[in-house]
Amino acid sequence: MDMKCYKVSQLFKRVGTMDERRRCVLCGKIVSNTRNHYYVHFPGQYSCSYCPAVYTRSDTLLLHMRTKHPSVA
């Protein structure tokens, strides 16, 4: 199956009825934050405009901007 055809909702199965944790169908890991785990398998490319840093998640780039380039963030 083509890996790019997956949606986030297709990659995770609920562990139990009272639990918000979900199991990844690709690696079997149980996670509570499905959006962040999605990027383990399908990394994005978020580049800093002010230095050569590159991240797989947009929130990590935002944290980088706030700590390393606070005057422009």
N, CA, C and O atoms as a GROMACS GRO file, in nm:
protein
  292
    1MET      N    1   0.084  -0.119   0.000
    1MET     CA    2   0.000   0.000   0.000
    1MET      C    3   0.088   0.125   0.000
    1MET      O    4   0.189   0.129   0.070
    2ASP      N    5   0.051   0.225  -0.078
    2ASP     CA    6   0.126   0.351  -0.086
    2ASP      C    7   0.118   0.424   0.046
    2ASP      O    8   0.008   0.451   0.096
    3MET      N    9   0.233   0.456   0.104
    3MET     CA   10   0.237   0.519   0.236
    3MET      C   11   0.173   0.657   0.236
    3MET      O   12   0.122   0.699   0.340
    4LYS      N   13   0.173   0.729   0.126
    4LYS     CA   14   0.120   0.864   0.122
    4LYS      C   15  -0.034   0.867   0.119
    4LYS      O   16  -0.094   0.974   0.129
    5CYS      N   17  -0.097   0.752   0.107
    5CYS     CA   18  -0.243   0.746   0.104
    5CYS      C   19  -0.304   0.747   0.244
    5CYS      O   20  -0.425   0.762   0.258
    6TYR      N   21  -0.223   0.733   0.346
    6TYR     CA   22  -0.274   0.728   0.483
    6TYR      C   23  -0.321   0.863   0.533
    6TYR      O   24  -0.256   0.965   0.509
    7LYS      N   25  -0.433   0.864   0.601
    7LYS     CA   26  -0.478   0.979   0.678
    7LYS      C   27  -0.447   0.948   0.823
    7LYS      O   28  -0.431   0.831   0.859
    8VAL      N   29  -0.438   1.049   0.907
    8VAL     CA   30  -0.406   1.028   1.048
    8VAL      C   31  -0.506   0.932   1.111
    8VAL      O   32  -0.467   0.844   1.188
    9SER      N   33  -0.634   0.947   1.081
    9SER     CA   34  -0.737   0.861   1.142
    9SER      C   35  -0.724   0.715   1.100
    9SER      O   36  -0.770   0.627   1.173
   10GLN      N   37  -0.662   0.687   0.986
   10GLN     CA   38  -0.646   0.550   0.940
   10GLN      C   39  -0.528   0.480   1.007
   10GLN      O   40  -0.521   0.358   1.008
   11LEU      N   41  -0.435   0.556   1.062
   11LEU     CA   42  -0.313   0.500   1.118
   11LEU      C   43  -0.326   0.454   1.262
   11LEU      O   44  -0.239   0.383   1.312
   12PHE      N   45  -0.432   0.493   1.329
   12PHE     CA   46  -0.442   0.467   1.472
   12PHE      C   47  -0.572   0.397   1.508
   12PHE      O   48  -0.680   0.434   1.460
   13LYS      N   49  -0.560   0.296   1.593
   13LYS     CA   50  -0.677   0.222   1.642
   13LYS      C   51  -0.685   0.244   1.792
   13LYS      O   52  -0.583   0.240   1.861
   14ARG      N   53  -0.805   0.267   1.844
   14ARG     CA   54  -0.827   0.291   1.986
   14ARG      C   55  -0.786   0.169   2.067
   14ARG      O   56  -0.819   0.056   2.031
   15VAL      N   57  -0.716   0.192   2.177
   15VAL     CA   58  -0.667   0.084   2.263
   15VAL      C   59  -0.781   0.026   2.347
   15VAL      O   60  -0.793  -0.096   2.358
   16GLY      N   61  -0.863   0.111   2.407
   16GLY     CA   62  -0.974   0.065   2.490
   16GLY      C   63  -1.088   0.164   2.481
   16GLY      O   64  -1.073   0.272   2.423
   17THR      N   65  -1.201   0.129   2.539
   17THR     CA   66  -1.318   0.217   2.529
   17THR      C   67  -1.307   0.340   2.619
   17THR      O   68  -1.362   0.444   2.585
   18MET      N   69  -1.238   0.330   2.732
   18MET     CA   70  -1.228   0.441   2.826
   18MET      C   71  -1.095   0.514   2.814
   18MET      O   72  -1.068   0.605   2.893
   19ASP      N   73  -1.012   0.478   2.719
   19ASP     CA   74  -0.877   0.532   2.708
   19ASP      C   75  -0.863   0.613   2.579
   19ASP      O   76  -0.912   0.573   2.474
   20GLU      N   77  -0.796   0.725   2.588
   20GLU     CA   78  -0.773   0.808   2.469
   20GLU      C   79  -0.648   0.766   2.392
   20GLU      O   80  -0.622   0.816   2.283
   21ARG      N   81  -0.570   0.675   2.449
   21ARG     CA   82  -0.450   0.630   2.380
   21ARG      C   83  -0.487   0.545   2.258
   21ARG      O   84  -0.591   0.479   2.255
   22ARG      N   85  -0.400   0.550   2.159
   22ARG     CA   86  -0.425   0.475   2.036
   22ARG      C   87  -0.300   0.400   1.994
   22ARG      O   88  -0.188   0.442   2.025
   23ARG      N   89  -0.320   0.289   1.922
   23ARG     CA   90  -0.208   0.209   1.872
   23ARG      C   91  -0.182   0.241   1.726
   23ARG      O   92  -0.275   0.242   1.644
   24CYS      N   93  -0.057   0.268   1.692
   24CYS     CA   94  -0.018   0.295   1.554
   24CYS      C   95  -0.019   0.163   1.477
   24CYS      O   96   0.041   0.065   1.520
   25VAL      N   97  -0.088   0.160   1.362
   25VAL     CA   98  -0.095   0.037   1.284
   25VAL      C   99   0.034   0.010   1.208
   25VAL      O  100   0.056  -0.102   1.162
   26LEU      N  101   0.121   0.110   1.194
   26LEU     CA  102   0.248   0.090   1.123
   26LEU      C  103   0.356   0.028   1.211
   26LEU      O  104   0.429  -0.060   1.167
   27CYS      N  105   0.366   0.075   1.337
   27CYS     CA  106   0.475   0.027   1.422
   27CYS      C  107   0.427  -0.040   1.550
   27CYS      O  108   0.507  -0.103   1.620
   28GLY      N  109   0.298  -0.029   1.584
   28GLY     CA  110   0.244  -0.093   1.702
   28GLY      C  111   0.260  -0.013   1.830
   28GLY      O  112   0.213  -0.057   1.936
   29LYS      N  113   0.324   0.103   1.824
   29LYS     CA  114   0.344   0.183   1.944
   29LYS      C  115   0.212   0.244   1.991
   29LYS      O  116   0.130   0.285   1.910
   30ILE      N  117   0.192   0.248   2.123
   30ILE     CA  118   0.074   0.310   2.181
   30ILE      C  119   0.109   0.453   2.215
   30ILE      O  120   0.205   0.479   2.288
   31VAL      N  121   0.030   0.547   2.162
   31VAL     CA  122   0.058   0.690   2.178
   31VAL      C  123  -0.066   0.764   2.225
   31VAL      O  124  -0.178   0.718   2.205
   32SER      N  125  -0.044   0.879   2.287
   32SER     CA  126  -0.156   0.965   2.326
   32SER      C  127  -0.168   1.085   2.233
   32SER      O  128  -0.275   1.144   2.222
   33ASN      N  129  -0.060   1.122   2.167
   33ASN     CA  130  -0.062   1.235   2.074
   33ASN      C  131  -0.042   1.182   1.932
   33ASN      O  132   0.071   1.164   1.887
   34THR      N  133  -0.152   1.156   1.863
   34THR     CA  134  -0.143   1.094   1.730
   34THR      C  135  -0.082   1.187   1.626
   34THR      O  136  -0.012   1.141   1.536
   35ARG      N  137  -0.108   1.316   1.639
   35ARG     CA  138  -0.053   1.410   1.541
   35ARG      C  139   0.100   1.410   1.545
   35ARG      O  140   0.166   1.406   1.441
   36ASN      N  141   0.157   1.415   1.664
   36ASN     CA  142   0.302   1.414   1.676
   36ASN      C  143   0.361   1.281   1.630
   36ASN      O  144   0.466   1.280   1.567
   37HIS      N  145   0.296   1.170   1.661
   37HIS     CA  146   0.348   1.040   1.619
   37HIS      C  147   0.338   1.022   1.468
   37HIS      O  148   0.422   0.954   1.409
   38TYR      N  149   0.240   1.080   1.406
   38TYR     CA  150   0.225   1.075   1.260
   38TYR      C  151   0.354   1.120   1.191
   38TYR      O  152   0.395   1.063   1.090
   39TYR      N  153   0.417   1.225   1.246
   39TYR     CA  154   0.538   1.280   1.185
   39TYR      C  155   0.661   1.192   1.204
   39TYR      O  156   0.764   1.217   1.142
   40VAL      N  157   0.652   1.089   1.289
   40VAL     CA  158   0.761   0.991   1.299
   40VAL      C  159   0.771   0.914   1.168
   40VAL      O  160   0.881   0.886   1.120
   41HIS      N  161   0.657   0.881   1.111
   41HIS     CA  162   0.653   0.803   0.987
   41HIS      C  163   0.651   0.890   0.862
   41HIS      O  164   0.700   0.849   0.756
   42PHE      N  165   0.595   1.011   0.872
   42PHE     CA  166   0.582   1.100   0.757
   42PHE      C  167   0.635   1.238   0.795
   42PHE      O  168   0.557   1.331   0.815
   43PRO      N  169   0.768   1.252   0.804
   43PRO     CA  170   0.823   1.380   0.849
   43PRO      C  171   0.801   1.492   0.749
   43PRO      O  172   0.810   1.472   0.628
   44GLY      N  173   0.771   1.609   0.801
   44GLY     CA  174   0.759   1.728   0.718
   44GLY      C  175   0.894   1.795   0.705
   44GLY      O  176   0.992   1.747   0.762
   45GLN      N  177   0.900   1.902   0.632
   45GLN     CA  178   1.023   1.979   0.617
   45GLN      C  179   0.993   2.123   0.655
   45GLN      O  180   0.939   2.200   0.575
   46TYR      N  181   1.028   2.160   0.776
   46TYR     CA  182   1.007   2.295   0.825
   46TYR      C  183   1.143   2.359   0.848
   46TYR      O  184   1.214   2.322   0.942
   47SER      N  185   1.180   2.453   0.763
   47SER     CA  186   1.311   2.516   0.766
   47SER      C  187   1.305   2.653   0.829
   47SER      O  188   1.211   2.730   0.809
   48CYS      N  189   1.408   2.683   0.907
   48CYS     CA  190   1.422   2.815   0.966
   48CYS      C  191   1.468   2.912   0.857
   48CYS      O  192   1.557   2.880   0.778
   49SER      N  193   1.408   3.030   0.855
   49SER     CA  194   1.443   3.132   0.755
   49SER      C  195   1.570   3.208   0.794
   49SER      O  196   1.624   3.283   0.712
   50TYR      N  197   1.617   3.189   0.916
   50TYR     CA  198   1.728   3.269   0.966
   50TYR      C  199   1.856   3.189   0.991
   50TYR      O  200   1.961   3.248   1.013
   51CYS      N  201   1.848   3.056   0.987
   51CYS     CA  202   1.965   2.971   1.005
   51CYS      C  203   1.938   2.838   0.934
   51CYS      O  204   1.828   2.816   0.886
   52PRO      N  205   2.037   2.749   0.928
   52PRO     CA  206   2.018   2.623   0.854
   52PRO      C  207   1.936   2.515   0.925
   52PRO      O  208   1.930   2.402   0.876
   53ALA      N  209   1.874   2.545   1.036
   53ALA     CA  210   1.798   2.444   1.112
   53ALA      C  211   1.676   2.394   1.032
   53ALA      O  212   1.606   2.473   0.969
   54VAL      N  213   1.652   2.263   1.038
   54VAL     CA  214   1.538   2.200   0.971
   54VAL      C  215   1.471   2.105   1.071
   54VAL      O  216   1.538   2.031   1.142
   55TYR      N  217   1.337   2.109   1.076
   55TYR     CA  218   1.261   2.029   1.170
   55TYR      C  219   1.153   1.950   1.099
   55TYR      O  220   1.114   1.983   0.987
   56THR      N  221   1.106   1.844   1.165
   56THR     CA  222   1.001   1.760   1.106
   56THR      C  223   0.862   1.805   1.148
   56THR      O  224   0.763   1.763   1.088
   57ARG      N  225   0.854   1.891   1.252
   57ARG     CA  226   0.725   1.938   1.301
   57ARG      C  227   0.723   2.090   1.308
   57ARG      O  228   0.824   2.153   1.342
   58SER      N  229   0.608   2.149   1.275
   58SER     CA  230   0.596   2.294   1.276
   58SER      C  231   0.605   2.352   1.416
   58SER      O  232   0.659   2.462   1.434
   59ASP      N  233   0.554   2.280   1.517
   59ASP     CA  234   0.563   2.332   1.653
   59ASP      C  235   0.707   2.334   1.704
   59ASP      O  236   0.742   2.419   1.786
   60THR      N  237   0.790   2.243   1.658
   60THR     CA  238   0.931   2.243   1.696
   60THR      C  239   1.003   2.362   1.633
   60THR      O  240   1.088   2.423   1.696
   61LEU      N  241   0.969   2.393   1.509
   61LEU     CA  242   1.026   2.512   1.445
   61LEU      C  243   0.983   2.638   1.519
   61LEU      O  244   1.064   2.729   1.538
   62LEU      N  245   0.859   2.645   1.561
   62LEU     CA  246   0.810   2.761   1.636
   62LEU      C  247   0.887   2.776   1.768
   62LEU      O  248   0.925   2.887   1.805
   63LEU      N  249   0.909   2.668   1.838
   63LEU     CA  250   0.987   2.671   1.962
   63LEU      C  251   1.130   2.719   1.934
   63LEU      O  252   1.184   2.799   2.009
   64HIS      N  253   1.190   2.669   1.826
   64HIS     CA  254   1.323   2.712   1.784
   64HIS      C  255   1.326   2.863   1.760
   64HIS      O  256   1.416   2.933   1.805
   65MET      N  257   1.226   2.912   1.688
   65MET     CA  258   1.220   3.055   1.657
   65MET      C  259   1.210   3.139   1.785
   65MET      O  260   1.275   3.243   1.796
   66ARG      N  261   1.130   3.093   1.880
   66ARG     CA  262   1.112   3.168   2.005
   66ARG      C  263   1.237   3.169   2.091
   66ARG      O  264   1.263   3.267   2.161
   67THR      N  265   1.316   3.060   2.086
   67THR     CA  266   1.435   3.053   2.171
   67THR      C  267   1.561   3.104   2.103
   67THR      O  268   1.644   3.169   2.168
   68LYS      N  269   1.579   3.078   1.976
   68LYS     CA  270   1.701   3.116   1.906
   68LYS      C  271   1.692   3.250   1.834
   68LYS      O  272   1.793   3.317   1.815
   69HIS      N  273   1.572   3.289   1.794
   69HIS     CA  274   1.552   3.415   1.721
   69HIS      C  275   1.437   3.493   1.782
   69HIS      O  276   1.340   3.522   1.712
   70PRO      N  277   1.444   3.527   1.910
   70PRO     CA  278   1.328   3.589   1.978
   70PRO      C  279   1.291   3.728   1.923
   70PRO      O  280   1.176   3.770   1.939
   71SER      N  281   1.383   3.797   1.861
   71SER     CA  282   1.350   3.931   1.810
   71SER      C  283   1.262   3.928   1.685
   71SER      O  284   1.199   4.028   1.651
   72VAL      N  285   1.255   3.812   1.616
   72VAL     CA  286   1.174   3.803   1.496
   72VAL      C  287   1.054   3.710   1.513
   72VAL      O  288   0.967   3.705   1.427
   73ALA      N  289   1.049   3.637   1.623
   73ALA     CA  290   0.940   3.540   1.644
   73ALA      C  291   0.814   3.607   1.695
   73ALA      O  292   0.713   3.540   1.718
   0.00000   0.00000   0.00000
